[in-house]
Amino acid sequence: MSANMESTRIALKNAGQITPGSLAEYIGIGGFKALKKALTMKPEALIDQLTASGLRGRGGAGFPTGLKEKFTSESCRECAERFVVSNADEGEPGTFKDRVIMENDPLLHIEGILISALAIGATRGYIYIRGEYGDAIQKTNRAIREARQSGYLGNNILNSGFSFDIEVKIGAGSYLCGEELTLLESIEGKRGYPRIKPPYPAEKGLYDYPTLINNVETLSHIPSIIENGNDWYRSLGTEKSPGTKIFCVSGDVANPGYWELEMGVTLREVIMSHAGGIGNGGEFKAALLGGAAGTFVPATMLDVPLAYETLEKNGATLGSGAIIVMNQIRSIPDMLQSILEFFKHESCGKCVPCRVGCGQLLELTAHIATSPPSSTKKRLIRQLVEEAEFMARTSLCPLGQTPVLPVKSAITYFEEEFQEGKKP
């Protein structure tokens, strides 16, 4: 993989500059300045600054980070304990942004967790890392040990009266455990089944206490916002999507990799300028934005800014920032069938709409592919969309709710391929 060394950096600002997990090098480059500043601020002021910055969750949903912290801090004021959980499960196909942060700068991630804990009054934190991320697990554990030994974790941090510690929990590779409530079940030692919500984690999360859950990239933005201010952060990106985003680019490009760029960059710039264009002299046909739970976009979307508001306006999603590129010889029906196979495999089976629906979607795509062009085929295509929409309305968790995104976008932009039943 490659990283663009000239792009604006926040989450990856120290990548390649220090030894990952080395506390001395991290402090030497300005690490924990934001924490020391945060220790002098009131929790309400920390939340207000994050709210004013406009930081939104980088895991896919894009929920305002400051608002989530406010909800968690105000929930159950009589509760004796609160938690901060970092979601580093990262099971979305084509996504590896959190892995890159943890492998290059685990202490920045930890500093973001500490500041969040200060803001909501938490006493304990967990980092839930997927088991396949061996290097990230090792470096994160090293960083935690060094931070604890030097007084940045544990009791009475930096003689401030603030106490907080972090434990790493390792996931077993379930895609569903990337969903926040299912992740909490896993941390508690239960089977990875989703909970019914409400209540939400801010109200009743880990062990039924208020819990703040954010992903690694979101947490890694927090120290820079506290240190530099919300006006500085808002000077990057767009009005409604400030800051930067790590884009993970794979598929039919000359130079697959990751780039941290300002929000609002176009798909064309990411692919053509940073990823080296389409590989082997090919032509751009489509991209899948956000991984399996994302949307297909055609060439007409190449110049749409990659920001929450502009993509939503155009019926697309930013998701986790994954961009899977397809050239002119790729079959969209084949790609969709592969995605639906993934969803069927990963469904936990707890709710009927998802358990039955994922299999039905897969059967429908196979039937469409083998049927000759006819009115029957058109009916099957409509049925595919309707089934996905029904699942979105009735499934218990996002796994069953999101197949509608790739299904509807594939049909919207590439219905002709489904009608023909053959590759272009």
C-alpha positions in Angstrom: 0.0 0.0 0.0 1.0 3.6 -0.5 0.3 6.8 1.3 0.5 10.3 -0.1 3.0 12.2 2.0 1.8 15.6 0.7 -1.9 15.4 1.7 -3.4 17.2 4.7 -3.1 15.0 7.7 -4.8 14.8 11.1 -5.3 11.1 11.9 -2.0 10.2 10.1 -0.1 13.3 11.0 2.7 11.4 12.8 2.7 8.3 10.4 6.2 7.6 9.3 7.6 10.3 11.6 7.9 8.3 14.8 8.3 4.7 16.0 4.7 3.4 16.5 3.9 3.2 20.2 7.1 4.9 21.4 6.0 7.2 24.2 9.2 9.3 24.2 9.0 9.9 20.4 5.3 10.7 20.6 5.8 13.3 23.3 8.8 14.6 21.5 6.7 15.4 18.4 4.0 17.1 20.5 2.0 14.2 21.7 -0.3 14.6 24.8 -0.3 18.4 24.5 -4.0 18.2 23.8 -4.6 15.9 26.8 -2.8 18.3 29.1 -4.9 21.2 27.7 -8.1 19.1 28.1 -7.2 18.4 31.8 -7.5 22.2 32.4 -10.9 22.4 30.7 -14.4 21.6 32.0 -16.1 18.6 30.5 -18.8 20.8 29.1 -16.2 23.0 27.3 -14.6 19.9 25.7 -18.0 18.8 24.4 -18.8 22.3 23.2 -15.5 22.5 21.3 -16.1 19.2 19.6 -19.6 20.1 18.7 -18.5 23.5 17.2 -15.8 21.7 15.2 -18.5 19.8 13.2 -16.6 16.5 13.6 -18.8 13.6 12.4 -18.2 9.9 13.0 -15.8 8.4 10.4 -17.2 4.9 10.7 -20.0 5.3 8.2 -23.0 6.8 9.9 -21.5 10.3 10.1 -23.3 11.1 13.4 -22.0 14.4 15.1 -19.3 13.4 17.6 -19.9 16.3 20.0 -23.7 15.5 20.1 -22.9 11.8 20.9 -20.6 12.8 23.8 -23.3 15.2 25.1 -25.9 12.5 25.1 -23.6 10.1 26.9 -22.5 12.6 29.5 -26.1 13.7 30.4 -27.5 10.2 30.5 -28.1 8.5 33.8 -26.4 11.2 36.0 -26.7 8.9 39.0 -24.7 6.1 37.3 -21.5 5.2 39.1 -19.6 4.4 35.9 -19.3 5.3 32.2 -17.3 3.7 29.5 -15.5 4.7 26.3 -15.3 2.0 23.6 -13.2 2.3 20.5 -14.6 0.3 17.6 -11.5 -1.1 15.8 -13.3 -4.2 14.4 -13.3 -2.8 10.9 -14.9 -5.6 9.0 -16.2 -3.6 6.0 -14.7 -5.0 2.8 -12.2 -2.6 1.2 -11.7 -0.7 4.5 -8.4 -0.6 6.4 -8.1 3.0 7.6 -8.3 2.1 11.4 -5.6 -0.6 10.9 -3.3 2.0 9.3 -3.8 4.4 12.3 -3.1 1.8 14.9 -0.1 0.4 13.1 1.4 3.9 12.7 0.3 6.0 15.7 -1.5 4.0 18.4 -0.8 6.7 21.0 -2.8 9.4 19.1 -5.7 7.0 19.2 -5.2 6.5 22.9 -5.0 10.3 23.5 -8.3 10.7 21.7 -9.9 8.1 24.0 -8.5 9.8 27.1 -10.0 13.2 26.0 -13.3 11.6 25.3 -13.3 10.0 28.7 -12.6 13.4 30.3 -15.6 14.9 28.5 -18.1 12.3 29.5 -16.7 11.3 33.0 -15.7 7.8 32.0 -13.4 5.6 34.2 -12.7 2.7 31.9 -12.2 2.1 28.2 -11.9 -0.7 25.8 -10.4 -1.0 22.3 -12.2 -3.8 20.4 -9.8 -4.9 17.6 -10.5 -7.6 15.1 -8.3 -10.7 15.6 -6.7 -10.5 12.2 -5.0 -7.2 13.0 -2.0 -8.8 14.7 0.4 -5.9 14.2 -2.2 -3.3 15.3 -2.9 -5.4 18.5 0.8 -5.7 19.4 1.5 -2.0 18.9 -1.6 -0.9 20.7 -0.8 -3.1 23.7 2.8 -1.7 23.7 1.4 1.9 23.6 -1.0 1.2 26.5 1.8 -0.3 28.6 4.1 2.6 28.0 1.4 5.2 28.7 0.4 3.4 31.9 4.0 3.2 33.2 4.5 6.9 32.6 1.4 8.1 34.3 -0.8 8.8 31.2 -3.1 5.9 32.1 -4.2 4.5 35.4 -4.9 6.3 38.7 -4.5 10.1 39.1 -3.2 10.7 35.6 -0.5 13.4 35.6 -1.6 14.3 39.2 -4.8 15.7 37.9 -7.2 13.6 39.9 -8.5 12.0 36.7 -8.3 8.2 36.6 -8.8 6.1 33.5 -7.5 2.9 32.0 -7.8 1.0 28.8 -8.0 -2.7 27.9 -7.8 -4.3 24.5 -10.5 -6.8 23.6 -9.9 -9.0 20.5 -12.7 -9.9 18.2 -13.1 -13.3 16.4 -13.7 -11.9 12.9 -17.5 -11.5 12.9 -18.6 -8.7 10.5 -21.7 -8.1 12.7 -19.5 -7.3 15.7 -18.6 -4.0 14.0 -22.2 -2.9 14.8 -22.0 -1.0 18.1 -24.5 -2.9 20.2 -23.3 -6.3 18.9 -19.8 -5.3 19.8 -20.9 -4.6 23.4 -22.4 -8.1 23.6 -19.1 -9.5 22.5 -17.1 -7.5 25.0 -19.4 -8.8 27.7 -18.5 -12.3 26.7 -21.8 -13.1 25.0 -22.6 -14.3 21.5 -22.4 -11.6 18.9 -26.1 -11.0 18.4 -27.5 -7.5 18.0 -29.5 -5.8 20.8 -32.8 -4.2 20.1 -32.6 -0.4 20.3 -33.6 1.8 21.9 -32.1 2.0 24.4 -28.9 3.3 22.7 -25.4 2.9 24.1 -25.4 6.5 25.4 -28.3 5.5 27.7 -27.6 1.8 28.4 -24.4 0.4 26.9 -21.6 -1.8 28.3 -22.9 -3.6 31.4 -25.9 -1.3 31.2 -23.9 1.8 31.9 -23.7 4.9 29.6 -21.2 4.1 26.9 -19.5 6.3 24.2 -18.6 4.3 21.1 -16.5 5.8 18.3 -14.2 4.3 15.7 -10.4 4.8 15.6 -10.4 7.5 12.9 -12.9 9.6 14.7 -11.1 9.4 18.1 -7.8 10.2 16.3 -9.2 13.6 15.2 -10.0 14.8 18.7 -6.5 15.7 20.0 -5.9 18.0 17.0 -9.3 19.7 17.5 -8.6 20.4 21.2 -5.1 21.6 20.5 -5.8 23.8 17.5 -9.4 24.8 17.9 -12.6 24.3 16.0 -12.0 27.2 13.7 -8.8 25.6 12.4 -10.7 22.3 11.9 -13.5 24.0 10.1 -11.0 25.6 7.7 -10.6 22.1 6.3 -13.1 20.2 4.2 -16.6 21.5 3.5 -19.1 23.5 5.6 -21.2 20.5 6.6 -18.3 17.9 6.4 -15.3 19.6 7.9 -11.9 18.0 8.4 -10.2 15.2 6.6 -11.0 11.6 5.7 -8.8 8.5 5.0 -9.9 7.0 1.7 -9.0 3.4 1.1 -8.7 2.7 -2.6 -8.6 -0.8 -4.1 -9.8 -2.7 -7.2 -8.8 -1.7 -10.8 -6.4 1.1 -10.1 -2.7 1.4 -10.9 -1.7 2.3 -7.3 -4.0 0.9 -4.6 -3.6 2.4 -1.2 -4.8 5.0 1.3 -4.8 8.8 1.4 -5.9 11.2 4.0 -7.5 14.1 2.1 -9.8 17.0 2.9 -13.5 16.2 2.8 -15.0 17.5 -0.5 -12.2 16.0 -2.7 -13.8 14.5 -5.9 -13.8 10.8 -6.7 -11.9 11.7 -9.9 -9.1 13.3 -8.0 -8.8 10.4 -5.6 -8.7 7.8 -8.4 -6.8 9.7 -11.1 -4.4 11.9 -9.1 -3.7 9.7 -6.0 -4.4 6.1 -7.1 -2.7 6.5 -10.4 -5.8 6.1 -12.6 -7.3 2.9 -13.9 -4.7 0.1 -14.2 -3.4 -1.4 -17.4 -4.9 1.4 -19.6 -8.5 0.6 -18.7 -11.5 2.9 -18.4 -13.5 3.8 -15.3 -16.8 2.1 -15.2 -18.0 2.3 -11.6 -16.9 2.5 -8.0 -18.4 1.0 -4.9 -18.3 3.7 -2.2 -18.3 2.6 1.4 -17.6 -1.1 1.0 -20.2 -3.9 0.8 -22.7 -1.8 2.7 -22.2 1.1 0.3 -23.4 2.3 -3.1 -22.4 1.9 -6.7 -21.7 5.1 -8.6 -21.1 5.5 -12.4 -18.8 7.8 -14.3 -21.3 10.7 -14.0 -20.4 10.9 -10.3 -16.7 11.3 -10.7 -16.8 15.0 -10.1 -19.2 15.0 -7.1 -17.4 16.1 -3.9 -16.9 13.3 -1.4 -18.7 14.8 1.5 -21.8 13.7 3.5 -24.1 16.3 2.1 -23.2 16.1 -1.5 -23.2 12.3 -1.7 -26.5 12.1 0.1 -28.0 14.6 -2.4 -26.9 12.3 -5.2 -28.2 9.1 -3.6 -24.8 7.8 -2.6 -23.0 7.2 0.7 -19.5 7.9 2.0 -19.6 5.1 4.4 -16.2 4.1 5.9 -14.3 5.8 3.0 -13.6 2.6 1.1 -13.5 3.1 -2.7 -13.5 -0.2 -4.8 -12.9 0.7 -8.4 -14.2 -1.3 -11.4 -13.0 -1.0 -15.0 -15.0 -1.4 -18.2 -14.8 -5.2 -18.2 -16.3 -5.8 -14.8 -19.8 -7.1 -14.4 -21.9 -5.2 -12.0 -24.4 -8.1 -11.6 -21.4 -10.4 -10.7 -20.2 -7.8 -8.2 -23.6 -7.5 -6.6 -23.9 -11.2 -6.3 -20.5 -11.4 -4.5 -21.7 -8.7 -2.1 -24.9 -10.6 -1.4 -23.0 -13.8 -0.8 -21.0 -11.9 1.8 -24.1 -10.6 3.6 -25.7 -14.1 3.6 -22.5 -15.6 5.1 -22.2 -12.9 7.8 -25.9 -12.8 8.9 -26.2 -14.0 12.5 -29.7 -15.3 11.8 -31.3 -13.7 14.8 -34.1 -11.9 12.9 -36.2 -13.5 10.1 -36.1 -10.6 7.6 -32.3 -10.8 7.4 -31.9 -14.6 7.9 -34.4 -15.4 5.1 -34.0 -12.2 3.1 -30.2 -12.5 2.4 -30.8 -15.9 0.9 -33.7 -14.7 -1.2 -31.7 -11.8 -2.6 -28.9 -14.1 -3.6 -31.3 -16.5 -5.3 -33.0 -13.7 -7.1 -29.7 -12.4 -8.5 -28.8 -15.9 -9.7 -32.3 -16.3 -11.3 -31.9 -12.9 -13.0 -28.5 -13.8 -14.4 -29.8 -17.0 -16.0 -33.1 -15.7 -17.3 -33.4 -14.5 -20.9 -34.5 -10.9 -21.5 -38.3 -10.8 -20.9 -41.0 -9.2 -18.9 -40.4 -12.0 -16.3 -36.8 -10.7 -15.9 -38.1 -7.2 -15.4 -40.4 -8.5 -12.7 -37.5 -10.3 -11.0 -35.5 -7.1 -11.0 -38.3 -5.2 -9.4 -38.8 -8.0 -6.9 -35.0 -7.8 -6.0 -35.4 -4.1 -5.1 -38.6 -4.6 -3.2 -37.2 -7.5 -1.1 -34.2 -5.3 -0.2 -36.5 -2.4 0.7 -38.6 -4.7 2.9 -35.4 -6.0 4.7 -34.3 -2.4 5.3 -37.6 -1.6 7.0 -37.9 -4.7 9.1 -34.4 -6.1 10.0 -33.1 -5.8 13.5 -29.6 -4.4 12.7 -27.6 -2.7 9.9 -26.6 -6.0 8.3 -30.1 -6.6 7.1 -30.8 -2.9 6.6 -28.0 -2.1 4.2 -28.2 -4.5 1.3 -30.7 -2.1 -0.2 -27.9 0.4 -0.8 -25.8 -1.7 -3.2 -29.0 -3.3 -4.7 -30.8 -0.1 -5.5 -27.7 1.8 -6.8 -26.7 -1.1 -9.0 -30.2 -1.3 -10.6 -30.5 2.5 -10.8 -27.3 3.0 -12.8 -26.7 -0.4 -14.4 -30.1 -1.9 -15.0 -29.3 -2.6 -18.6 -26.6 -5.1 -17.6 -29.2 -6.9 -15.4 -31.6 -6.9 -18.3 -29.1 -8.3 -20.8 -27.8 -11.0 -18.4 -24.3 -10.7 -19.9 -21.1 -8.8 -19.4 -20.6 -5.8 -21.6 
